[in-house]
Amino acid sequence: MARANGDALTAIAGMFILLPGVVSGWLLPDPKRPGEGATLTDILNANSDYMAAHWPVVVVSALIVAFGSLALLALLIHPTRPTVAVALRLGLAALPFYMLASLLQAMVVAGGFMLFILPGVYLAARFLCIGPIVVAEGRRGALATLVRSFQLTRGNGVRIILMLAVILMLALIASTALGAVVGIASTLLPPDLARFANILASSLIETGLAATVTIIGASIYRQTSAPRPLMI
């Protein structure tokens, strides 16, 4: 699925996921970390203050990345097998409805995280197909999209969690290794160039992770939405 559109997928991921990450990373200052002994409330307040101060860049970057992810999904699973130009148009048309569904998802998952974290992780896994559903099925209702994702992933929540855990672990290993290499190289570079190298390395890891999760979501959708033969 992904191999047949490798060049197009790479181009879209680079333009609409990697590039916004690099630009926003350059424009945004590093967030201030609460000191030792900080409570969860202190951390949440620090994050809230950071978002309030820099929300335009964060929101624009998030919208562009979401648009790129939807265009990737259109190339991967849309029944019309669109060209790149058509995939971009499909991604743009789906963007507002996807963002509404994502906002509702975030609220539900946040409620799950308040119940000792694990319910939130489980809910996030069960909602992995909301992007594919909006793109491939043209669903426009946020609640209906979440319900449909829950139906498609029935019986596979734990498997999806384990799969995502492996991916996150590999991303962490890759990030640590790349960070070490860039850190050594940064000592030989001017400050601005060293900062850019760190931003680029971080954005590359985040792009690879986002593209991988998008492809997995598309694969899960394709497998779970396919009609099953009748058992006689």
N, C-alpha and C positions, 0 to 999 in steps of 0.2 A: 504493500500500500504506500509506504513512505518512499521506497526505492524508486518507484515509477515517476515521482515528482520531486526527486531529490534536489535538483537545481532550483526549482521554483520555491520549494519549502525553505531552502537555505537563504535565498534572496529575501523572502518575506520575513523570515526570522531575523535576519541581519538588519533590515530596514526598519521594522516596526517593533522589535523587541530589544535587540542589542543596542542600536543607535539611541533610542530614548533612554535606555539605562545609562549609557555613557554620558549623554548630555545632562540628564537630571543629576547624575552623580557629580558632575563638574559644577553645576549651578548650586547645588545644595551643600551647605556646610555640614561637617560631621556632627551628628547629634551628641549632646552632652550626656555622659553616663552618670547616673546617680552614684554617689559615693558608697563606701562600705556601710553596711547596716541599713541600707535603704529598704523600705517596705514596698510591697506590691503597689500600694497607693502612690508612693513617690514615683515609682517607675511609670505607672499609668499617667500621672500628672505630667511627667517630663515628656512622654510621647505625645500627650494631648497638646502641650504648649508648642512642641516642635511642629506638629501638623498645623496648628493654628497660624503659626508664623510663616509656613512655607506651603500652604495647601494648594496654591495655583499650580506650582511646578509638579507637585505630587499627583494632583488630579489629572492634569494634562498628560503626564507620562503614563499614568494608569490607563487612561482612555486609549492612548495609542497602542499600548501593549495588548489590551483587550481586543482592539480592532485587529491587530496582527494575528492574535491567537484564533479569532473567528475566521479570518481569511485562510489560515492554515487548515482549520477544520473543514472549510468549504472545499478546499482542494482534496482533502482526504476522504470525505464521506458524503458530499452532496450528490444526490442521485443523478444530476445532469452532467457530472464529470466536467466542471467548468474550467475555462482557461484562467490564467492568473488575473487578467483584468476583470473577468466576471466574478472570480472568487473574492476580489477586493470589494466589488460592489455588493456582493452577498454579505460579506463581513460588516460593511458599513450599515446595511439595512437591518442587520440583526443586532447591532451594537446597543441601541437604547433598551431593547427588550432583555438582552443579556445582562445589562447593568442592573435593571430592576430585579431580575431573578437573582443576581449575585448579591444585591443588597438584602433581599429577603433571606437568602441563604446565610449571609453573614450574621444576621440577627438570630436565626435559628441555631446556628453553630455556636455562637457566643453564649446562648442559653445553655447549650450542652456543655460547654467548657466550665460554666459556673457549677455544674453538677460533677465535680471531681474530674474534669478534663477528659476522661475516656469517652463519655457520651459525645463530646464535641468532636473528637477524632473520628468516631464511628459515623457521625452525621456527615462530616466533611467527605468521607469516603463514599457514602451513599449518594452524595450530590455531585459526584465527579462528572456525570453525564449531562449537566445542564447546558453546557456550551454546545456539544453535539446535537442535543435535542432542538435547541433554538435554531441552529443552522440547517440541519437536515430535515426537520419536520415543520419548520416555520411557525413554531408555537410562539404566541405572543403574551400569554398570561403567565405572570411570575409564579403564582401558586401552582397552576397546572403543570408548569415546567418542573418544579421541585417534586411534585407528586409523581410525574412520569419518570424522573430519574430514580426515585425511590422504588418504583415498580421494576425498572430495568435491572437494578443492582440487587434485587431481593436474593438473599442466599449467598451473596458474594462480598458482603461488607468486610469480613475479616480478611479474606484473600486480598482485597484491594488495599487494606491497611498494611498488610505485610509487604505487598509489592511496593507501595509508596515508601515504606520504611527502608527497604533495600535501596531504592533510588536516592533517598535523602542521605543515606549512609555513604553511598558512592560519591554523591555530590560533595559531602563534607570532606571525604578523603581527597578528592580532586582539588577542592578549594584550599585545603591545608597544604597540599604539595605545591600547587601553583602559587599560593601566597608566600611560601618559603622561597621559591625561586625569584619571584618578583621582589620580595623583601631584600634579598641579597643584591639583586640588580639595582634596586632603588638607592642603595648606598653609594653607587657610582654615578647617579644621575642628578641633575639640578632638581631643586624641590618641586617645581611645577611639573616637570616631566615625570618625576617619581610618583607624584600624586595621580597623574593621568594613567600611569602604568598600573597602579593599584586599582583605580576605577575600572579600567579596561578588563583587568583580570577578574574582578568581581562580577562585572557585567557579562563576561563570557560564561562564567559558571551559572549565573542566573538565567541566561538565555538557553543554555543547554538543558537546565532543569525544567524551565517552562515549556520548551519544545518537547521534551520527553514526556512530561505529564500530559501535554495536549495530545500527543500521538497515542499514549496509553488510553486516555479518555475516548478517543475516536475508535480505537480497537475494541474497547469494552462495549461501546455503543453498537458497533457493527455486529459483534457477536451476540449480544443480548437482544437486539431488536430484530434479528433475522427470524423469519417465520420458521417454526419448528414443524417437522413432518408429523402427520397424525399417526398415532400408534393404534393399529388395528389388531 
